[in-house]
């Protein structure tokens, strides 16, 4: 092994029927470094991690771990854990109904012979040493998502891991929580732990990482010191081509933002509020407009659109469409009024994992038609094939279970579902979360193309620069109420942050 390396992977290959997932991939992790593993969805990141952790068996290549003589044999996650490899996933895999200490020692206790005093004391020591704001006897479910992530990391550290894999750990965290997590990562780096950091957030990579390895189409593009790889070059290497100037996305769409949209709004909400704690708000959108809700996590931006769509119970206010009052008490009411909704939680509220790509795409249209009037197989296949081609969904066939697709392609399937219903008004809540940069740009361009064709779109994203690239008007949320509305020259990142922090936009 190279001097200072804690992990080396050489010539790793992995094949699935008809798919080359990994081809001769090398990866080196040094002791006491944070190493970003980057690439588009489908580049091979997840497959490489699953080979390393024993979820998948490799078809060729070798894995070496510091202190372990000869190539490591990793046939299961338990094998990986036994030689010092631990993984913390985006979705917390601990038990929220147990205490922090019980979660720390899952699989390591002795039933009725458990030394609870020792377990709580050791948990207190590790929590204090890592600066984690939790207590041993506290129920894990009462902790924030960020603290739960930290407890999962603490468990890995206490099991003396040499390699810590963090797979999209920040996707559900706000900025302060991300900083706390980064502080913990830096502490672990100083203690000699090698960290593999998988994320789609470029800012986070450059904030905390030492080196970057880029994969594309199952192959190694290269390994780079962070200071030697500017962001534009990183994106180009991930995509395999020069990145279009993202500021030109609106220009390419053909939308003239100087045109003032007038007339009766497609949808107008007056004093709308819901059982999710949203304070009464007013909102409207014109034909061919892209607008959005922005604010920090928990500000109420998602709850606003859930109220509009009838996903949360409306407790007051009125909704009008094309100037006429409509009753939207449930999502089906919204669908019948020409509203589509891509939810924030793709896995929980979007895809039906065990159904095929075809069944997921036709789902909303089938609901509108009625389940007692099913589409013929040929009709369903024609609908699915049209949108698979239109949105360039990467799937072996329309019969493929949607859960086996990458996150970006799952998101495209949900988009296809709603486009198939030909909605007058489309709500997209975090449509690009957790997907690669190339697909993000495709979705942004699609949103603006829909607007140029006369569709009305509400777009929500945690990434302010993405909102600025797509929206011509933003409603700013704070503490579950609207605190300002920005258009024109006020659509800047600094103005948005000032409004979030200080009140209504001037």
ABEGO torsion letter per residue (X at the ends): XBBGBABBBBGBBBBBBGBBABBGBBBBBBBGBBBBBBEBBGAGAAAAAAAAAGABBBABEBBBBBGBBEBBBBABAAAAAAAGBBBBBABBABBAABBAAAAAABGABAEAABBAAAAAAAAAAAAAAAGBBBBAABBAAABBAAAAAAAAAAAAAAAGBABBBBBGAAAABBAAAAAAAAAAAAAAAAAGBBBBBBBABAAAAAAABABBBBBBGGBBAEBBBAAABBAAAAAAAAAGBBBBBAAAAAAAAGBBAABBBBEBBABBBBGBBBAAGBBBBBBBBBBGBBBBBBEBBGAGAAAAAAAAAGABBBABEBBBBGGBBBBBABAAAAAAAGBBBBBABAAAABBBAABBAAAAAAAAAAAAAEAABBBBAAAAAAAAAAAAAAAGBBBABAABBAAABBAAAAAAAAAAAAAAAGBABBBBBGAABGBBAAAAAAAAAAAAAAAAAGBBBBBBBABAAAAAAABABBBBBBGGBBAEBBBEAABBAAAAAAAAAAEBBX
